[in-house]
Amino acid sequence: MFLNINGGALFVREEGPQNGLPVIFIHGFPLSQKMWDPQIKALKKTNRVIAYDVRGHGQSDRGDGLYTIEGHVDDLVSLMDYLKIQKAVIVGFSMGGYIAQRFIERNPERVLALGLFDTKSGADNNEGRLKRFLALKDIRLNGLAPFAETSILSLFSEKTLHEKQEIVDVVFNMIMNSPQHGVMGTLLCLASRYDLTLALSGIKVPTLLLVGEHDVITPPDSMQEMAQSIKGCEIHIVPEAGHMSNLENPVFVNEALLRFLGGLIDSAKETLAVAAPGKEMDLF
């Protein structure tokens, strides 16, 4: 469905029971909500699952192309308001993780728990910014195809590239179907984002970190460093996966995510039993 959010149409996908635990998935760059297909399928029987195309991606409006992480956070706040979701589990992958981190920094009272997949807290260094600017220039001159072909090589593990062509094709097509104007605007957005590392210690909700064993974009070591700053978080290395860990090894990722969400529900039930013994109430 399309929802008018902050003056533009966002494509939003919602599945599962309305009274289920609300879980909101935020995709990476330059992808779409379709990257979460395996997780939505695994969660939708018992959870209220929402996945949306971030502004400038997928089927959502591209707008003027002047994107910021702050603007993406504003969109998420407005989306939750529209759907009448006061608190949710927020799960972000890569760019979606940047949005999720800033969202909880600004709106901690609206987060039940946090999932950070193959992401980082730091800003781009000068080399990273230069790469984005060069990519932007190349897209302007040559279109998306060369950018998509180059991106694929760093998004996946060698095993996936050689043995799982269908997954590679899905992601390649997602990139090629992205609005060129949106991709260019997002490159500028990501190059200009600021460091969120100091905010990690302020995260007080249950947090799950996942990272591909062979991720070269957000390596396991960097996410281990993030984990050290988030008290009580859990982190898992996804075997035989690169940056696109949720697609490369969906069985591992789904099992970890379902265990994590199950723990939230069990904890909520225990809290309710102590606070109101014998009473039946909505958990979320």
C-alpha positions, 0 to 999 in steps of 0.5 A, a space after each residue: 500500500 502507499 501512504 502519504 507520509 510527510 508530503 510524499 508517498 511511501 510504499 509500505 508492506 504490512 503482514 501478520 496479525 494486528 495484535 502481534 508484536 510490531 516489527 519494523 524492517 528498514 532496508 539498506 542502500 540501494 535496495 527495497 523492502 523486498 530484501 526482507 522477504 525471507 524474514 517477513 515469511 518467517 515472522 508474519 504468522 505471529 508478528 505484525 510485520 511492517 517493511 517499507 521502501 525508504 524515500 528515494 528507494 523502491 516504489 516510494 517517492 523520490 522527492 527532490 533527492 535532498 535526503 538526510 538521515 534525520 529526514 528518514 527518521 522523521 518518515 519513520 516517526 510519521 509512519 508509526 503514527 499513521 499506523 498507530 504503533 506507539 512502540 515497535 521492534 526496529 530492525 535495520 540493515 546497513 543504511 537501515 541500521 543508521 536510521 535505526 540508531 538515530 531513531 532510538 537516539 531521538 525516540 528511545 520511548 518508541 523502541 521495544 527492542 533493536 536489531 542492527 544487521 551488517 551496519 556501523 555506527 561511524 560516519 564515512 571517512 574521507 576515503 569513503 566519502 570520495 568513493 561515494 562522490 566518484 560513484 555519483 559521478 559515474 552514475 550521472 555519466 553511465 547510468 546504474 548498470 556499472 554501479 550495480 555490477 560493481 556493488 554486487 561484488 562487495 555485497 556477497 561472499 565468494 560462496 554466494 557469488 559462485 553458488 547462489 546466482 538467483 540471490 545475486 540476481 534478485 539484489 542486482 535487479 533491486 538496484 537496477 529498479 531503483 530510481 537513479 535520482 534517488 540513488 544519487 541523492 542517497 549517496 550524498 546523504 550517506 556521505 554527509 551522515 554523522 558519527 553515532 558511536 557515542 550514542 551506542 552506550 545510551 541504548 537500553 533496550 534488548 539489542 540483537 546484532 548480526 553480521 556476515 562472516 565474510 562481510 567486507 563492508 561492515 566487517 565482524 570486527 567493527 560490529 564486535 566493537 559496536 557490541 562492546 558499547 551496547 550493554 547486554 546486547 547479543 551478537 552473532 556472526 552469520 556463517 557463509 555470508 557476506 554483507 547481505 547476510 539475511 539473504 545469503 543465510 536466511 535460516 541462521 538469521 531467521 532462527 536468531 531473530 525468532 529466538 530474540 523476539 521470543 525472548 521479548 515476548 516471554 519477558 513481557 509475559 513475566 512482567 505482566 504476571 508480576 504486575 497484574 497476576 491472573 489478568 489477561 492484557 495485551 502485551 504490546 
